[in-house]
């Protein structure tokens, strides 16, 4: 077993010094040489050398030195040398240093006294300490506070030794006396700490006698007081009422560390609304006053925990929390918005939305690097508010529509999706939204935003003026027809012919991508559309002026998907115009102009002026629209003017239903067991209880009644996690209970001696594979015949991947000289302990799918024959959540595509796409694709699915 060490010294690796050289330097009269030699000796001792020949030399030549540096190094040397023999008895030569230590404790120099007292705090041999005790006690009354505070620590260390209570019988009494007269803050803190550790009753008595003075004590002493209160209240919960008043009085401390600890202690001890409100107030003060981003993030984590347990109290603090948005850090802003959005109520919604609107306006005026991302977060937050409380939509929708032409593509997409949802859920806003959209449509520069905006125009332009305005806006943005001239087409064809022998044209604008993209239903498709970045001047084709409309500019880059959306929108508008326009002549005129646009678009797609021709899907869609306008009937009208809207309404209803179900699941609370003790609060004595104590009693009773004090895990779950490490016939039987708690794995190993002999130096030796690290090596034990021992081992986890812990048990017996080894079974740490189901927006899922570079493709090989049953089996096996709506999985078509998502405790995202097909023989085939940012999670999830998918 390795020795424990209290020193950590920087050591430059090089040629190690020889013992003889060190001895010569120590015997020299030069102080610098002695210092250098002592440092080398300490380094060698720390590296495992014993150097027994140096001890007498140091006693003769180093002990008498008056140099402070030498005396300090001498104490370090004495701290790390072996002072006992193999049987644990003190070596006789160690007595030689006692006189020197006694002289140091009476030295006129305060530094020498202080470092010697600190050395005694780390000395464990009572035979060496006993003759020094009178000198140590004398230093308790020294005039200098540095010596007094170290003397108190030395007394505490001596008293905590196995024979300490015999060496210093009245130590607590002496320290309590010293505490009552002490003025130095550090010395008072050390004295109170000694009472706290060695005589808790005296510490409590001193605290209760000085209740009024506690707020004026220094922050060091206040921190120890809080630690004492936590310990006392855990052991005796009935007494916590009077201590909570002390904590609340300390919330106004000038020390931010004390404020934070007070708030944390208050939350852990009490559920009274007054106490929780005081703690939340303190956290909010720290959130605003502290400039360190790490501190802000920690405080936000605490507020998040408070929100989960005491949301009714946190609702009143929402505006204080939102003040953290003034920080420029995106992580802080994201966490702040996450907390605030779950605390919104009808009472505070107007204030919250007003604050968010101000922040949106700020992103326009301030030129910061990540304004676009911040604006996107704000848009999503306002969207969430408007969905929960539709009445506020009217105050924000017009402001947000100014950002439809935002350079930040994600922000613009969020705005247009918000507008699409609001116009359906708030019919009163339809007219104003359509009017504003038609006025600002020309500003939109993104293909995806244009597509969604055109769908809104096609679906929600209902009156005659709106329909005519929609057709006029589209025509203006498309510009004059045709899209190109015959001369330009011939010139483009000639230039293509001359460039066929070259590898690539100099200014080619080939923007198509053959990389597979994931569609909304989870299936793959090849992207052949143009890039969705905002249109730039470099993308304009000859023949199109620089001041052309946005639709024309995007079309001339080869984006025919947008062209198909334009054509569909025109078709809807013309069909609706037939219903609202009494003049048949005007309808025919508009239809003819729309048909001209459609034909021009088809001709553009087949011309040589663009780098690639129109794709088949877009061609078929435009052709269908031409057929509908040339020979329309009532069936087509119903499909185009009613069914599309009905599908959208159904999608929104399904989304709302899922959100409602999730909120219901979160709201479920645990209930008390039928045989739990009933506590009749009204029959309790209230004499002498403050309002806060009464509140605390009430809250505790309520928590007890609703099962709030029950543990999450039960004994059955614990039994499932017990792993057998050795066989029943082995001389040592071992089994482990594995607890995984985020970044830590705790192994609670039970070792049983099945032999009739005493096992000596029994040691559990562990090693790890993967991103696991053993924190400390378990110590050696002696195990009596047929007795057992609990051994705990802590392991740190640094990433989400499957790890393996393996090792053996080594022991010695009296009858056999050799060491015996029992090899343990491997412990496999399951990746499922690190990941939990999570949700994310569809847009975020697609963006992450495109960004993440690690993909693991697993072929489906299962005996399960039902597609939905297989999907549910994969979800249960991988601990993931299905993002695909249940309505999209309805029916029985023999195909299934679904997206799954989970998040790890380390913040890593795990994306899974399941695409399966039912074969003619009833078996399922297909693939499961896993994507993540790191390799470990992709491989581990793939292995898990391969192992579990057969059912």
N, C-alpha and C positions, 0 to 999 in steps of 0.2 A: 504494500500500500504506500502511495506517495505521501510525503509529509505535507501538512498544511503550511502555507507560507504567507506572512503578512507584508512581505516586501515586493515591490515591483520596480526594478531598476533597469534603465537602458544599458545595453551591453553591446559594444561593437565587436563583432566576431573578428578574430585575428589569431595570431599565434599566442596560445595561452602561456601565462607566466609560470615559471618553475618554482616549486616550493623553496628551493635553496636561495633563489634570487630574492624572493619575498622576505625570507628570513634575514638575509644580509641587509636589505633596505630597512627592515624594522629595527635592526640593531644600530643603524647609523644615527648620527646626531642631527641630521638634516630633517626638519619638520616636513618639507615638501615630499621628500622620499618616503617618509613614514606614511603620509596621507595616501600617496600613490600605491604603496605596498598594501595598505589596509583595504583599499578599494579592490585591488586585484584578488586579495584573499577572500573578500566577500563574494566577488563574482564566481570564483572557483567553488565556494561552498554552495552557492545557489545552483550551480551546475551539477552538483552531486558529489564533489570531492570532499573528503572528511578533514584532511590536513591536521591530524592530531599533534604533529611535531611543532606546530606554531604556537600552541596555547601557552606554554611556559615562556617562550620568547616574548609574547605579547604581555604577559603578566609582569615580566621583568623590565621591559623597555618601553611599553606603551602606556600601561596603567598610570605611572607617575606623571605623565605629560599634562601640562596645564592648557594646552591648545584646545580651543573649543571644537574645531573641526575634527581633531583626533578623538576627542571624547565622544562626539556624536557618532563617528564611524565605529568606535570601540563598542558602543551600545548596540549598534546594528550587528556587529560581529557576534556579540554575546547572545543576541536574540536568535540567531540562526544556527549556532553550533549545537551539537548534540550534548545535552546536559545529563542524560541518564544512561544507564547501561541496559543490557538486553532484558533484565528483570524489572526495569522501571525505577531502580534506585538511583539517587543523585550521585554523580561521580564525585569522589573525595576532593579532587583538585578544584571543584567549583566553589568550595568554601573560600578559596583565595580571593574571589572577586567580591565577597560580601562586604569586607572592610572598605574596599574602594567605593562600592555603591553607597555605604553609610556615609562616607566622607562627602560624596557628591550630593547626598540629600541634605547635608549641613553646609554646603559650599556657599560662600558669600555671593557668588554670581547667580542671578535668577535664571539665566538660560541653562546652566548646568543642572540646577535643581529641577527645572521643568522637564528637560529631555529625559532625565533619570526617572522621574515619576511616570512619564509616558512609557518608558521601557518596562517599568514594573507592571503597568497595565496589561502587558503582553506576556508576562512571565507566569508560567503555570506550575512551577515547582514550589510547593509550600515550605519545604525545608530551607530554601534560599530566602523566601520572603519573611519567614517568621522573625528572624533577628532584626529586620528592617522596619517592622511595624511601628515602634515608638517614633522613629524619625519621620515616617510618613504622616502620622497623626499630628506631629508638631507643625508640619507644613500646612495643615488646614487653617491655621491662624496666622499665616505669614501675611505681611503687609501688601505684597504684590499680588494682584488678581490672577496673573498668568500661572503662578505657583499654586494658588488656592484651587483654581479650576482643574489643574492636572492632578492635584492631590485627591480631589473628590473622585475623579475617574479611577485613580489607583485604588482607592478604598472600595469603590464599587466592583472593580475587577477582582480584588482579593476576596471580597465577601461572596462573590459568585463561584469561587473555587469549591471543589468538593468538601474541603475541610475549612472553608471560609468562615462559617458561622462560629467555629471554635476559635479561630484566630482573631476575629473581630466580633465579639459577642454583642456589643452595644453600638455597632456601626450605624444602623438606621437612626438611633437616638442622637448620635453625634452629628450626623448629616442634617437631621431636622433642626437641630439647634443652630448649626452653621447657616442653614437656609434662612432662618428667621432674622438673622443679623446681616446677611450678605447683601451687598449693594451692586456688585458687578453682574451684568446681564448674563454673560457666558457661564460664570461660576454658579449663578442661581439656576440656570438651565440644567447644568450637570448635576447639581444637588437634587433638583426635582426629579430628574431622570433616574438617579440612583434610588430614590424612594419609590418611584414608579415601578422599577424592576425588582427591587428587593423587599419593599415593605409597602404594599399598595394601600393598606389602611391608613398609614401615616400620610401618604401623598394625598389621599382623598380628604383626610382631616385638614391638612394645610390648605387645600383648595377651597373647602367649604368655609374655613375661617377667614379667607381673603377674597370672597366673591366680588366685593365691590372694587377691589384693586386689579382684578384680572384684565379688564380692558386697557389698563395702563402698563401692563407688563410688556416686555420686549417680544418681538416676533418669534425669537428662538424658544422662549419659555411658553408662549402661547401654542406653538406647534406641539410641544410635549403634552400640554394640557389637553389638547384635542385628541391626541393619541390615547391618553388616559381615559377620557370620556368614552371613546369608542370601545375600549376594552371593558370598562365597567358596565356599560349599557348592554354589551353582548352577553356578559355573564349574569347580569341582573336587570332584565328589561323593565321590571316594575319601577325601578328608580330613575328611569330616563327623563321623567318630566322636569325635575329640577335642573338637570344638566343641559336640557335643550335651551333653557333660558340663558345659560352661560354662552352657548354657541351663538345664539341670536345677538347677544351683546358684543360678541367678537366680529360679527359681520361688518361692522363699521371700522375695523382695524385699518391702519395706514398701510399695512403690508398686504400686497396682492396675494402672496402665497398663503397667508393666514385666511384671507377672504375666500380663496378657492377651496382650501381644506375645510373651512367652516361650512360652506355650501354643500360639499360632498358628504360631510359627516351628517349634516342636517337631513339630507335626502335619504341616507342609509338608515337613520335611526327613527325618523318620524314620517307619517303619512298625513299629518294634519295640514289642511289647506293653508293656514297661516305660515307654517314652517316651509312648505313647498314654495309658496309665493315669495317668501324672503330669500330662499335659495335661488330661485329663478331671477329675482331682481339683481342679486349679487352677480350671477353669471352674465346678465345683460350689461351690467356696469363694466365688468372685465372685458367683455366683447368690444365695447366702444373705447375703453381707456388704453388697452394694450396694443402696441404697434407691431409686435411679433406675430407673423402669420401662423406659426406653429401653435402659439398660445390660443389664437382665435379658433383654429381648427379643433383643438382639444375642448375648448369651451362649447363650441357648436355640437360636438359629440355628446357632451353632458346634457345640453338642452334637448338633443334628439331623444336621449333616454328619458328625460323628464316628460317629454311630449307623449311618449309611448305609455307611461304609467299614470300621468296626471294631466291629461289633455285639457280637462275643464279649467284647471288653474292656468295653464300655459296660453289659453285663448286670449286672456287679458294682456299677455306680454307680447303679442304678435308685432306691434309697432316698434317696440324696443328691439326685437330680434331683427327686424328689417333695417335698422340703422347700420347693420354690418354690411349692407350693400355698398356703403361708401368705400370699402376696401377695393383696390384695383385687382386683387387676386381672384381668378376665375373659380378656383376650388371653393373659396370662402363664399363667393356669391352663389354658387350652385347649391352648397349645403344650406345656406340661409333660405333660399327659395324653396328647397325641399321641405324644410321645417315649416315655413310660413304657409305653404299651400295646404297642409293638413290641419291647420288651425283656423281656417276661414269659416266664418259663420255669417248669418244675415246681418248681425250687428256691426261687424268690422269690415265687410266686403268693400264698402265704398271707400274707406280709408286706404285699404290695401291696394285697390285698383288705382286710386289717385297717386299713391307712391310709385307704383309700377309705371304709370304713364309718365311721371316726372323722370324716372330713370331712362325710359325709352327716348324721351326728348333730349336728355343729356348725351346719349350715344350719337345723336346727330351733330351736336355742337362740339363735342370733344373728339380730338383726333388721337385715339389710342390704338395700340397695335391689335388688340383683340376685341374691338368694339363690335365687330360683326357677330362673333360667338356670343358675346354678352347680350346683344340685341335678340339673338335667336332664343336664348334662355328666357328673356323677358316675354317674348311673344308666346312661347309655350306656356309660361306661367299665366299670362292674361287669358290665353285660350282655355286653360283649365278652370280659371275663375268664371269665365263666361259660360262654360258648359254647366258648372254647378249652380250658377246664379244668372239665368238668362237676362234678367233685368239690367245688368251692368253692361251688356254687350253694346248697347247703343252709345255708351260713352267712350268706347275704345276702338270700335271697328273702323271708324273713319280715320282715326289717327294711324292705325296700323296699315291701312291701305296705302298710305304714302310710301311704304317700304316694299311695295310690290316690285318696284324696279331696283331693289337693293343689289349692290355688287356681291354681297354675301349670299350665295345661292341657297344655302340651307335656311337662312332667315326668311328669304322671299318665299320659299316653298311652305314654311310654317305659316306665314301670313295668309297665303292663298288657301291653304287647307282650313285655316281658321274661318276665313270668309265663307268658304263653301259650307261649313257646318252651321255657322250662324244664320246664313240666309235661309236654311231649311228649318232650323229650330225657332227662329224669331221672324214669323211672317210679316210683322209690322215694319221690320227694317228692310224688307225686300226692295221696295222702290228706291230708297235712298242708297242702298248698296249698289244696285244695278246702275243708277245714275253716276255714282262716283267711279265705279269700275269702268264704264264706257269712257269717262273723262280721262282716266289715268292709264288706260290700256296701252297707249302708245309708248309709255315709259318702260314697259316690261322688256327685258333683254334676255331672259332665260327661256329655253324651249319648254322645260317642264312646267314652269309657272304659266307660260302662255297657254299650254294645253289645258291646265286646270281652269284658268280664267275663261277660256273659250267654252268649256263645258258649262260653267256657271251662266254665261251669256245665253247659250243655247237652251238651257233648262228653265231659267227664271225670267227671261224677257217675255212678258205675257200680254201687255197692252200694245196697241198699234204703234204708239210713239216709241216704246221700248224696242219692239221688233225692228222697226225701221232704223232706229238708232244703232242697234246691234249690227245690222247688215251694212250700214254706212261706215261704222268704225272698222269692220273687217276689210271693206273695200279700200279704205284710206291706208290701212296698214299694209295691204298687199301692193299698193301702188298701181301704176298703169299697166295694162296688158298690151302685148304679150310680155312674158318674163325675159325674152331675148329676141333678137332679130335673126333673120336667116343668114345675114352676112357674118354675124358673130358665131353662129353655129358652124358655118363652113370654115371660118378661121380656126375655131377650136378643133375641128376635125383634122385640118391640115397640121396644126401644131402637134396633135397627138400622134399623127402618122410619122412626123419627123423625129419624135421623141421615143419611138418604140425601141430603138437600138440602145438608148441610154439606160443606165441602171435606174435612175430616178430623176424626175424633173426637179429643177432647182427650187421652184416655189410651189411644190405640190401641196394641195390642201386636203390630202386624204386623211379624213378624220374618223373613218370607220374603225371599229375594233373587233377583232375576232375572239376576244376573251369572253368566255361564257358568263352571262349575267343571271342572277336569280330573280325570278318573277314573283308576283304577289302570292301565287299558289304554291311556291316552293320549287317549281320546276326550273330547268335551265333553258336559256335561249342565247343565241349568238347576237351580240350587239352589232348592228350595222348603222345605227343612227349617228348623227354628228355629236360632237362633244357638247355637253350641256353647260359649259361655261358661258358667261355673258358674251354676246357677239362683239367682236373687235373689228376694227377697220381692216385688218389684214385678211379677214375672211370674205371680203366683198368681191364678187365676180365682175369681170368687165361687163359693162352694160347696165350695171346698177349704180345709181348715184349715191353719193355719200349721205344724202339726206333722205334716203328711202325709209319706208316704214319698217318697224321691227319684224313683222311677219315675213316680209319680202327678204330682208337680210338673212334671216335664219333659214328660209327655204333655199336660198341660193348657196348655202353651204352643203346642201344635200340632205337636209333633215326632212324626209318625206313622211315620217310618222306625224310630225306637226302638220304637214300638209293634209294628211288624212283627217286629223282632228278639225282643221279649218273647214274642210268639205262637209264633215258630219254636222258641225255647228250651223253652217249655211243651210243644210238640208232641213234641220229642225226649225230654223227661223222661217224658211219658206213655207213649210207645212203649217206652222202656226199663223203665218201671215194669211193663209187661205181662210182661217177661221175668223180673224179679226178685221180683215180688209174687205169692205163691201164691193170695192171696184175690182172686177175680174181683170181689167186691163193692167192695173198696177201690179197685181199678183203675177200675171204672165211676164211682165217686164222684169220684175225682180227675179223670177225663176230663170229667165233667159240669161240675165247677167251672171247668176250663180253658176249656170251650166257652162258659160264661157270660161269662168274662173277654173272650173273643174277640168275642162278639156285642156286649158292652157297648162294646168299643173301636170296632166298626163304627158303632154308634149314635152314639157321641161324635163320630166323624168326620163324620157327616151332620147333626149338630145345628147350631143357630144360635149356640150358646154360644161357639164358637171363631171367630177372625177369618177363617179359610179352611177349606174342607172337606178331607177326607182325599184324598191323591193316588191316582191309579189304580194305581200299582205296589204301594203298601202295601195297598190294598183287595183286589187280586187275591191277594197273598201271604197275607193273613189268611183270605180265603175258601178258598184251597187247604188251609190248615192245618185249617180246619173240616171240609172234605171228607175229609181223611186220618183225622181222629179219629172221624168218623162211620162210615166204611167202609174200614178199613185192610186192607192185604194185605201179603204178604211182600216184594213188589218195593219198595213205599214204605219199608218198614222198612229194607231193605238200603241204599237211597239215603240215608235220613236218619241212620242209625246207623253206617254204615260208609264210604260214599263220601266224605262231607264230611271225615272224619278222614284218609282216604287222600290226598285232594287237598292237605290241609295238610302231611302228611308229605312228599309229593312236592315241595311248594314249599320246605320246609326243606332237603331233599336238594339241590335245584337251587341254592339260595343257598350251601350249603356247597361244592358243586362249583365254583361261580364263584369263591368266595374261595380255594379250593385252586389253581385255575388261575392266578389273579392272583399268588399267592405264588410259584408255580413260575416264572412269567414274570419276577418280580423277582429270583429267585435265580439266573437264568442269568448266567454270567460269560463274559467274553471269553477266548479261547484264543490261545496264541502261534502264530506262523506256523511252518511246518515248516522253514524255512531260517534261523530265528533262532539266534544264538550260544548254545551250551550252556556254562554256567559250572559247573565241578565244585568245589563248595564244600569238599568234604572234602580236596581237594588243595591248598587255600590255606594259607598260613602263618598261624598263630594267635599268633605270638610278640608279646607286648606288648599284645594286644587285651583290653579289658575285657569283662565279660559283656554290657553294653549294646551295645558295638560288634559283638560276635558275633551278638546278637539282630537288630541292624539289618541285618547282612549276610544272615542267613537270610531275613528278611522281604523284602528287596530281590530275592533270588534267586527266592523264591516268586512275587512279583509279576511278575517277568520271565517266569517259566515259564508263568504263567496269563494273560499278556497284560495285566497291570495297568498297564504303562507305555505301552500303545498309545494312540494318539489316537482319539477318537470318530469323527471325520470322515475320510474317505479322499480321495484326489486326484480320484476321479470325482465325488464330491459337490461338491468345490470348483469343478470345471469347469462344473458345472450352474449355478453361481451367478455366472458371469462374464457381464456385460451389455455389449454393444457400444454405445458412446455416439455415435460418429461414423461416417461412411461411409469406405470404403476409398479413395475418390478425394479426400477432404479433405486439405488440406496438413498438418493435425495429426490423427493417428489416436488415439483414446482408447477404453479399455475399463475397466470397473470390476468389482472383486470385492467383493460386498456381504456383510458379516458382521453379523448381528443377534444381539446378546447382551443379552437382557433390556432394560434401559433405554437401551442405547447401540446406535447403528448406525455401523459403521466402513466408510467407502468407501475402498478401496485402488485408486486410479486410475492406470493406466499410460498415459502420454502419449508418443507417438512423433512426432518431427519427420521428415516424409517429404520435405522440400524440401532443396535444396542450400545454403540460407541459414541463418544463425544467427538464432534467434528470441529477441528480448529482451523482458524484462518479461512473460513468459508467466504468466498467472494463471488459475486455475480459479475461476470465479465461480459460486456455488451459491445457490439459494433454495429454500424449502420451502413446502409447503401441507399443512394439517392440523396435528395436535399434534406437529409436529417442530420442532426448534430447532437451528440451526447453532451449534456451540460456539465455533469460532474460524475466522477467514477464512484460507485457505491463502496462503502468501507468494508473491512473484514469483520466477520462475526464468529463467535464460538457458539455451537449449537449442541445442547444437551441431548442425550438419547431420547428419541421419539417426541421431540419438542418441535415447535414451529417458529418461524420468524417472518415478519412483514418487511420487505425491502422495497423502497421507492426509488425510481429512476426517472429523471426528467430529460426529455428530448425536445429540441427546438426544431420547428419546421420552417423552411424559407420559401417553398413554392408548392404549387398544386401538382403533385405527381405521386404515383404509387411508390412507396418506400418499403424497405425490408429491414427489420431489426433481427440480428442473429447473435448468438453468443453461447456461453457455457458457464457451468458452475464448477469452481475449483475449490478443493478443500483438502485438509490433512487429517490423518487419524493417528492415534498414539501407537498403534501396532505397525503401521506402514510408514516408512520414511519418505517415500515418493509422494508427490501430489496426485490426487485423483481428479479426473475431469469427467463431468457429465455434460454431454452436448445437448443443447436446447433446440426445440423446434423453432423454425423461423416464424416471426410475427410479421404478417403483411399488413401495412397500413393502407386502408381503403381510401381511394380518392373521393368516395362518396361522403366521407367525413368532412371534406373541405368545401364542397360545392352545395349550393342550395338553389331551389327554383327562384326565378326572377322574371320580371317583365321588362320589355323595352319597346318603344315605338317601332312600327314596321320600317320606317325610313332609317332609323338608327341601325336596325338589324342588317339592312342591305348595305349601308355604308361600311359597317364593320366587316361584313362578308367580303366586300371588295378590298378592304385594307389588310385583313389578316393573311399572313403568308403561309402559315402552317396548316396543311390540310391532310386529313387521314381518311381514306376511302375504304369503307368496310362493305363487302358484299353480303347481301341478305341470305342467310342459310338457317332456316327455322322449320319446325314442325307445325307451327301455328298456321292456320289456314284462313283466318279472318283478318282483314287489313286493320280494322280499328282495334281489335284485340291485341294485335302485334304492336301497334303504336302505343297503346296503354302499357303494355309490358315493357317497352323500351323506356317510356317515361318513368315508370316505377323503378326500373333497374338503374337508371342514370341520374335519378333525382332532378329531373329537368321539367320545365313547364312548357306546354304547347302554346305557341303564339298564334297559330292558325285558328280562327274562330270555329266553334263547333258547327255552326251553320254551313261552313265551307266543306266540312267533312261529312255532311249528311248525304244520304243516297247510297246506292250500291252500283258502282260503275266498273269495278275491277281495278281502279287506279286510286292511289292515295299519295298526296304530297303534303308534308307538314314541316313547319319550322319549330325547333325546340331551343330553349335558351336557359342558361343557368349562370350564376356568378359565384366566384370563389371567395373565401374569407380574405384573400390577398388582393381582391379587387379585379381579378382576371375574368374575362368574358369567355364563355364556352358556347359556341354556336353549332347546332346540329340540324341538318336537313335530311329528312326521311322521304325517299321516293321509291314506292313499291308498286308492283303490278301483279295481279292474280293470273297465273297461267291456266291453260286449258285443263291441265290435270289437277287443278285446285291448289297447287303449291304457290307460295309467294316468291317473287324474285325482285331484284332491284338493288339499290345501294343506299348506304347511310354515310353521309359526308360530315366530318367534324372539322371545324376551323377554330383556331385560336391564335393569339399573338405569340404564345410560347409553345415550344415543342412538347414539353412534358405533359401538359394537360391534353393535347391532341392525341398523343400516343397512349396515355393512360386510359382516356375515355374509350379509345378504339379497342384496347385490350378488354375493358370491362364489357363493352357491347358484344364483342366476339364471344366472350365467355357466357354471357347471359341470354343471348338472343334466341337460343333454341327453345327456350320456354320450359 
